[in-house]
Amino acid sequence: MRPRYAPSDFVALLWRERFLMLAVFAVIFVIGAAFAFSLKTVYPASSSILVRLGQEYVYEPRAGDAGRGAVPEAEQVIQAETEILASSELKQRVIDRLGLSRIYPKLADEFTEAPPGEKRIVMGKAMRAMETSLKIQTAPDTPIVRLVFEHQDAKTAALVLNTLLEEYLIFRRTVLVESNLPAMETQRQTFEERLAEADAAYEQFLTSNQIGDFVAEKAALSQLQSQIEQQKYQTETQLQDRVGRLAALQAQMGQVSPEVGLYRDVNNAASDKLVELKLQREDLLGRYRADAQPVRDLDSQIARLEQGIEAGRTTGDGARRIGVNPVFQTLQTERIQLQSEVAALRQAQATLSTQLAQLLDRRLKLAELEPRFQALSLDRDVLQANVRDFAVKEEQSRAAREIAAASNDNIRIVQRATAPARGSSLKKPVLVLAFLFAGFTALCAGLLRMFLRPGLPTAQSASRTLELPVLGAAPMKA
């Protein structure tokens, strides 16, 4: 049967186990006190830095412009800088700079005495000790990172923390500023070699096809063809005009006499004879009478001559002169000119047709070569752009690296570490914890021993358990 207890029973029962509880308390407290007094005083050196967005966090693509200028959030920048501060490489740099004997003399002695195979283990202990002593604290939405380093020597704590900050400013450059200059230079040289090959193929293409400037020649041929076609149309128009005029002129020449009379002399012999006869009659009247026979003979002659003149029997052609018709000569001259012009225009038309055929053949040849030319030109343009871009990026990367190596504008040390005047020790907290733990353990041991004892420990417990009154109790005999 399980005994029943009342609160008043616990005091009496625990008092019964007081010696056990005291022994457990004493052992645990002594061990805790010994551990507490073995703890040494450490001096926490503190420092803080201001972290802002820098050029090294701005994304610069190696090729192309996709995503250029992208930047991370402020919390991501703080997290990245915190990881750099907590890196083992940075701690190793601090140890290498100050020396293990300056920071941890005991580990330095152990490192000196250790065989070559165990030196790395000793160095790992030093790294873990630094990692334990270094505390990095950040706060949300705050660009401040606080660092605390604890050491048994105050000056050493400040020295280690300041050295850590100095090495951090150097180490972060190697982490954030990527050294891609050799790769970019190699890639640029590769593009330059390919560009030289493309230039050689381009020049070979132009030389083999007798082309000076493909684009200029193509444009010139197109413009020249337009001009020649226009001249051909004008020549054909002029030729048709000259042919029509020549046909009309030849028709007119068939209607015009080649020769024409220049002038004609008039024969006045009958009139002169009549005048002469009349003069003779007047002369005879001075010697003869009007009815004299000589006078009547002259009158008869004069009458017959007048009748002949009136009848036209005495009229005859005189001397005549015939010459070239000037109209016919003008028409003939114009015909000769038109024939010459028609021949010249026909020759010009044939020449223009031949030139057009040659131009068309050349343009067809260029059209056939254009895909090859475009491919070669595209290769050259792309390679030239790549060489130019990589040269620019190479110079920018070199400049960015040199600038980053010379300054850390986005990282500012707000407060450098100084040797702390007061140290901190865990002796009192450990003693208090040892006391409380010893008391709790002793109480648990007493309760365990109390519950494990057989029988009914008190008369009240027996009365409650058996539900019977206890009339008397006798003390336990030894």
Buried (B, 14 or more C-beta within 10 A) or exposed (E): EEBBBEEEBEEEBBEBBEEBBEEBBEEBBEEBBEBBEEEEEBBBBBBBBBBEBBBBBEEBEEEEEEEEEEEBEBEEBBEBBBEBBBBEEBBBBBBEEBEBEBBBEEBBEBBEEBEEEEBEEBBEBBBEBBEEBBBBEBEEEEBBBBBBBBBBBBEBBBBBBBBBBBBBEEBBBEBBBBEBBEEBBEBBEBBBEBBEEBBEBBEEBBEEBEBEEBEEBBEEBEEBBEEBBEBBEEBBEBBEBBBEBBEEBEEBBEEBEEEEEEEEEEEEEBBEBBEEBBEBBEEBBEEBEEEEEEBBEBBEBBEEBBEBBEEEEBBEEEEEEEEEBEBBEEBBEBBEBBBEBBEBBBEBBEBBEEBBEEBEEBBEBBEEBEEEBEEBBEBBEBBBEBBEBBBEBBEEBEEBBEEBEEEBEBBEBEEBBBEBEEBEEBBEEBBEBBBEBBBEBBBEBBBEBBEEEEEBBBEBBBBBBEEEEBEEEEEEEE
